[in-house]
Amino acid sequence: MTRTHSLSLALATTLSLSACSSNKVEHSGFLHDYSVLSERQSPSGQPVLAWVSPALARGRYTQVYLAPSQFYPSAEPTLRIPLSTLSGVTDYYDAALRLELGKVMHLVNQPGPNTLVVRPAITQVATSTQGLRFYEWLPVTLVAAGVSTATGIRDQDSEVATEVSFEDGSTGEVIAEVIRKGTGVPLENDKQVLTADDIKVVLDGWANDLGKSYATLRR
């Protein structure tokens, strides 16, 4: 292989890996209005896109209804992300949200007066090739990274994203929205099956932040 060809391969590899490891959050269409979202920081210090109605009065809601989480758009199982993983993700997300919200507010079984309705959606569950580390930008290791990617042995990131709508239990009015994306446990290669366990730490973090944010709104 010529030097020029090697550099071309290296450049192509770099661009490919950069695209795969992008942190850009896509809009799924689940939320009511994306134009009102702005960059904020979660209680744990993580970046989020969020909006809270300026008309929301603190202490207005005395209880919360948690709608079952769903995939939006609907997710189809694959060999690497089977049905057991998809159902495990929503089941665990629901359990984590119920645990954390139950610490700060009374949970009810249906919407009603003085009730905040929380509607969560999982908008992405995916795997992607990890981006290049600093030392891999050196010419020789850059080409080696390209080879490992092509043969499927490079580590993979486990990615998951959520969008959550908060609504008034009496009127259905949307009073807050949030989008988050996270990366779970790295996978060893592009053959390893993603499980719900691989992203539980992300779901726990989201639920914990939501509980803390809700507690702030009550004051």
C-alpha positions in Angstrom: 0.0 0.0 0.0 1.4 3.4 -0.9 1.9 6.2 1.6 -0.8 8.3 -0.1 -3.2 5.4 0.0 -2.4 4.8 3.7 -3.1 8.5 4.6 -6.3 8.4 2.6 -7.4 5.4 4.6 -6.5 7.1 7.8 -8.4 10.2 6.9 -11.5 8.2 5.9 -11.3 6.2 9.1 -11.0 9.4 11.2 -14.1 10.9 9.5 -16.0 7.6 10.0 -15.2 7.3 13.6 -16.0 10.9 14.3 -19.4 10.6 12.8 -20.2 7.4 14.7 -19.2 8.9 18.1 -21.2 12.1 17.6 -23.0 13.3 20.7 -25.7 15.1 18.6 -29.2 14.6 20.0 -31.8 13.9 17.3 -35.4 15.0 17.7 -37.8 12.0 17.5 -41.1 14.0 17.2 -42.3 12.7 20.7 -42.2 16.2 22.3 -44.7 18.9 21.6 -42.3 21.8 20.8 -38.6 21.5 20.3 -38.1 25.2 19.6 -38.4 26.1 23.2 -35.7 23.8 24.4 -32.4 25.3 25.6 -29.1 23.9 27.0 -29.2 23.4 30.8 -27.4 21.4 33.4 -29.0 18.6 35.4 -28.7 18.3 39.2 -25.8 15.9 38.6 -24.0 18.4 36.3 -24.8 16.7 33.0 -25.8 18.7 29.9 -29.5 18.4 29.0 -31.9 20.2 26.6 -34.9 21.3 28.6 -37.8 23.8 29.0 -40.0 24.6 31.9 -43.1 26.8 31.5 -42.6 30.2 33.1 -46.2 30.0 34.3 -45.5 26.9 36.4 -46.2 27.7 40.0 -44.0 26.0 42.6 -45.9 23.6 44.8 -48.8 23.4 42.4 -48.7 19.6 42.1 -49.1 17.4 45.1 -48.9 14.0 43.3 -47.5 12.5 40.2 -48.7 10.0 37.6 -45.9 8.1 35.7 -47.1 6.9 32.3 -45.4 3.7 31.1 -42.3 4.4 29.2 -42.3 3.6 25.5 -40.1 3.5 22.5 -40.6 6.4 20.1 -40.5 5.7 17.3 -41.3 2.1 17.8 -38.1 -0.1 18.0 -37.6 -3.3 16.1 -35.4 -6.0 17.7 -32.2 -7.0 16.0 -29.5 -9.6 16.6 -27.4 -7.2 18.6 -30.4 -5.5 20.4 -33.0 -8.3 20.9 -36.5 -8.0 22.2 -35.4 -9.0 25.7 -33.1 -6.0 25.7 -35.8 -3.6 24.5 -38.3 -4.8 27.1 -35.7 -4.8 29.8 -34.8 -1.2 29.1 -38.4 0.1 29.4 -39.1 -2.1 32.5 -36.0 -0.9 34.3 -36.6 2.8 33.3 -40.1 2.6 34.7 -38.8 1.0 37.9 -36.0 3.6 38.3 -38.4 6.5 37.7 -41.0 5.1 40.2 -38.3 4.7 42.8 -36.9 8.2 42.5 -40.2 10.0 42.0 -41.7 8.1 44.9 -39.1 9.6 47.2 -40.3 13.1 46.7 -44.0 12.8 45.7 -47.0 10.5 46.1 -47.5 8.3 43.1 -51.0 7.8 41.8 -52.5 5.4 39.2 -54.2 7.9 36.9 -54.0 11.6 36.0 -56.2 14.0 37.9 -56.4 17.4 39.6 -53.1 18.6 41.2 -51.3 15.8 39.4 -48.2 16.1 37.3 -48.2 13.6 34.5 -44.7 12.3 33.5 -44.5 10.7 30.0 -41.1 9.2 29.2 -39.9 7.8 25.9 -36.8 6.0 24.9 -35.9 7.5 21.5 -32.7 5.7 20.9 -30.9 2.4 21.9 -27.9 1.8 19.7 -24.2 0.9 19.5 -21.5 2.8 17.8 -17.8 2.5 17.3 -15.8 4.4 19.9 -14.1 7.6 18.8 -10.3 7.9 18.5 -8.3 8.5 21.7 -5.6 11.1 21.6 -2.7 8.7 21.2 -4.5 7.1 18.2 -4.1 10.3 16.1 -0.4 9.4 15.6 0.1 8.3 11.9 0.9 4.6 12.5 -1.7 4.0 15.2 -4.3 5.9 13.2 -4.0 3.3 10.4 -4.1 0.5 13.0 -7.3 1.9 14.4 -8.8 1.9 11.0 -8.0 -1.8 10.6 -9.5 -2.7 13.9 -12.7 -0.9 13.0 -12.9 -2.6 9.7 -12.5 -6.0 11.3 -15.0 -5.3 14.0 -12.7 -5.7 17.0 -12.8 -2.1 18.2 -14.7 -1.3 21.4 -18.3 -0.2 20.9 -20.3 2.5 22.9 -23.7 1.6 24.1 -26.0 4.6 23.6 -29.4 5.5 24.8 -31.5 8.7 24.6 -34.8 9.8 26.2 -37.4 12.5 25.8 -39.8 13.3 28.6 -43.0 15.4 28.5 -44.5 16.8 31.7 -48.1 17.6 31.6 -51.0 19.0 33.8 -53.1 16.1 34.9 -56.4 18.0 34.5 -55.8 20.0 31.3 -53.1 18.0 29.5 -51.2 21.2 29.0 -47.4 20.6 28.5 -45.5 22.4 31.3 -42.0 21.0 30.8 -39.9 19.0 28.4 -36.4 17.4 28.5 -34.1 15.5 26.2 -31.1 13.5 27.4 -28.5 11.2 25.9 -26.1 8.9 27.7 -23.4 6.3 27.1 -23.5 3.0 29.1 -21.0 0.2 29.5 -18.6 -0.2 26.5 -19.0 -3.4 24.4 -16.0 -5.4 23.4 -16.7 -5.6 19.7 -19.5 -5.3 17.0 -20.7 -8.8 17.7 -21.5 -8.5 21.4 -25.2 -8.3 22.2 -26.4 -5.2 24.0 -28.3 -5.9 27.2 -30.4 -3.7 29.5 -27.7 -4.1 32.2 -25.2 -2.3 29.9 -27.2 1.0 30.2 -28.8 0.7 33.6 -26.3 3.2 35.1 -27.5 5.8 32.6 -31.2 5.1 33.4 -30.5 5.3 37.1 -28.8 8.7 36.6 -31.7 10.1 34.6 -34.2 8.9 37.2 -32.1 10.3 40.1 -31.8 13.7 38.4 -35.5 13.8 37.6 -36.4 13.2 41.3 -34.1 16.0 42.4 -35.5 18.4 39.8 -39.0 17.6 40.9 -38.1 18.2 44.5 -36.9 21.6 43.5 -40.1 22.5 41.8 -42.1 21.6 44.9 -40.4 24.2 47.0 
